Amino acid sequence: MQVALHGSVRAAATQLHLTQPAASMALAEMERQLDAPVFARERGRLHLNARGRELLPLAQELLERYAEFGRRSAGAGAGAALSGELRIGASNTVGNYRVGELLGDFVRGHPQVAIRLRVANTEAITAGLLDHSLDIGCVEGPVAHPLLEVRPWRDDLLVVCAPPDHPLARKRRLKPADFAGARWVLREPGSATRTTSERVLAQLPPGETVLELDQIEAIKQAVVAGLGIACLPVVAVTDALATGRLKALKTPFLDLRRKLSLLLHRQKYRGALLDAFLEDL
């Protein structure tokens, strides 16, 4: 599993406190017993092949069951304090603005569990679930994949923002035609906010995309600087609205709602750690 995670025997050996020859021998012996390779070797790195991807969730299950067995055999039973590592992926809005909601109760209740949080766009988090480098994901965008289970978590709302001196911000009552030729600052392709923004733009007259940025904070600063307008999560702009650096445009004719969702791999074993995390949520 460490080789699959790090892409090299050397890095895996370091993580496992083994010498590189010992790790290489262990990998070779495993592939001998399986009578098939599980890694493809490309440009000096190891990548799971189709057989390896099939076996990885089974290997993860064995390790997680072994840890659970050890915890229970220590005599503390099912109520023993949880320990281990939980790898969580969060898309940008969740990871940057709702991390307390996502992790707070679990971290307070299980201080011995190591949390590894990866923040990226929805597309990247989905890929992490599919290659088993993440245990659970929390994303803003719609995800449809036969291997992933999607569970609703929170409602989320976006708002169209402009600097306070923008012509649209000075209009008393906006209508869709007022957005003709508007200059937009958008998230990068693959992000859920970009998907929502594109849905909004489809309801408006054509405008111009002046910037594509991969961070919500960068988009906020671009709008504050007068470079364009943007569709942003309310939770991300509350401070800027309160201080008057941004103004929320009144657009009742636009649907700016979306769902935040939890993602789980259907083939992944859900041991005590993952069950406890889902229960806290």
Secondary structure, DSSP 8 states (H G I E B T S, - for coil): -HHHHHSSHHHHHHHHT--HHHHHHHHHHHHHHHTS--EEEETTEEEE-HHHHHHHHHHHHHHHHHHHHHHIIIIIGGGS---EEEEEEE-HHHHHHSHHHHHHHHHHH-TTEEEEEEE--HHHHHHHHHTTS-SEEEESS----TTEEEEEEEEEEEEEEE-TTSGGGG-SS--GGGGTT-EEEEE-TT-HHHHHHHHHHTTS---EEEEEES-HHHHHHHHHTTS-BEEEEHHHHHHHHHTTSSEE---TTS--EEEEEEEEETTS---HHHHHHHHH-
